[in-house]
Amino acid sequence: MISEVVMLRLFSVLELTISEVAFKLACGAPYRNGRIPIAHKQCKSIQDANINMHSHNREKTHLFLKWTKASFVRESIEHVLDISDSFFINVQIHGNIINEMRIVRNHIAHRTSSTKNEYIILLQRLYGGNPRLTMGAFLTSTNRNTIPNIDRYIRTTKIILNDITNG
């Protein structure tokens, strides 16, 4: 149960940080390496960036900005930030692991039949066949991997956040 709570919090931090970085880049904040992001619309504040990502150059206002999948990030930023900039390129590079973490998080948080189906497909992709693993065993077991998945997700999150902020 503890590993599930850690996973929920970890993915929340990842999602929130991706959004905050996007908003700050839209305001002209430089990457950690000093490079300036490519923006289609320069924003004056975090709130202005949020508003512009919802509505700038859109026929219909986007009700919700989503940050849990590379394609969702693209839809959120494409009218304000250039998708050829290193922020989105790095989100795409890490898109598979972000999506994997999203699937795990969704199944922990919602436990519906659709989240279970996505989780089973993930297990089949990672381990082959149809392993019957509880979420706790999936996150903490070292039977199939030398590093438990929760540790891998923690390490990967640090790498993702480093890459998207470095430029």
N, C-alpha and C positions, 0 to 999 in steps of 0.2 A: 504494500500500500504506500509506503514511503517513496519508493521509486516512481510510482505513478504521480504523486504530488510533486515530486522534483521535476518530472517530465512536463507536467502542466505549467509549472512556474518557469521552467527553462524556455519552453516554446513561447510563452507570453513575453518574456524578456527579448527573445529573438524578434518576434513580430513587432513589438513596440520600438525596438532599436532600429529596425529597418525603416519604419515609418518616420521616426525622428530624424534619421540621417537624410532621408529623402526631403523632408521639409527644410532642413538646414541647408542642404545643397541648393534647393530652389531659392533660398535667400542669399545665395552667393558665398556661403561659408566654404573655405578651401578644404581640400582633402588633407590628411595628416602629412602627406609628402609635399604640400604647398601648392599643388595643382588646383586650378579653378575649374569647377564643373561647367559643362555646357548646358545652358538653360534656354528654353524657348521663351520663357516668361520669367523675368526677374521679379521676385516677391520681396515685400518689405518686412514681413514678419512670419513667424511660424503659422499664425492664424491665417494670414494672407495666402501662404503657400497651401494650407489645407483647403481654403475656399477655392483657390485657383485649380487645384487638382480635382475638386468636385465639379467645376463648371467651365473653366477656360477652354474655349474652342470646342465645346461639346454641344451637339444639337440638343441633348437632353442631359440635365444635371445628374451626375453620378450620386446616388443616394449614399452608398457606402464605399469607402476606399478599403481595399483588401491587400494584405501584406503577407499572406500565408503560402503563396505559390508564385513562381516566377511569372507566369502569365497574368496573375492578378496584380503583381507589382507593375508590370508593363501597362496594364489598363489604367492603373492609378496615376502613373507618372508621365505617360507618353505625350501629353499636351503641355506639360510644364518643363520637364527635363528631357534632354536628348537621350534616346535609348541606345545610342552608340557610345555614350559616355561610360567610363569604367564602373560606375555604381551599378548600372543595370547589367553590364557584361559580367561582373562578379556575381550578381544575383543569379544570372543564368547559369554560370559555371557551377554554382552550388545548388542549382534548382532541384536536382534529384534528391539530395539529402534533405533539403528543406521540405520537399513534398513527402518524403518518408516520415519525417518528424511530424508533419501535419496529420498524416494518416494515423500515426500512433496517438497523438494528442487528441484527435477527434474521437477515436474509439474509447480512450480513457474518459473523456468528458461526456460523451453522449450515449455510448453503448447501445446504439440502434442497429437494426439489421443491415442498413446500408454501410455504416462505419465498420461493422463486423466483416462484411464482404470485402471492403477495401483492405482491411487488416489481413484477412486470409490470403488475398492476392499478394500482398506484401510478403507474408511468410513464405508463400510458394516461390516468389521471385528470389528471396534471400536464401532459402534453405532447400528448395526443390520439394517435390511431393506435396503432402498436405500435413505438415506437422501441427499437432494440437498443443499449442503453447498458450498458457494464460499470459496476460499482459505482464504480470510480475515476473514470471519466468523469462519472458522475452527480454525484459529490461535488465535483469540481474544475472542471468545464467551465464556460466563460462563453459558449458558443455559443447557448444557449437563454435564459439569464438573464444579467443584468449582474453579479449577485453569485453566486459559486459556492454550491452548496447547503450545503457544509460551513460556510462563513462564515455563511450564513443560520441554520443550526442553532445555531451558537455564539452568535450575537446573540439568537436566540429563547430559548435556554436562560436567558440572563441576564434577559430580560424575564419569563419564566415564574416564575423563582425570586424576582424582585423582587415580582411580583404576589401570589404565594401567601404571602409573608412580610409583606407590607405591611398586610394587613387590609382 
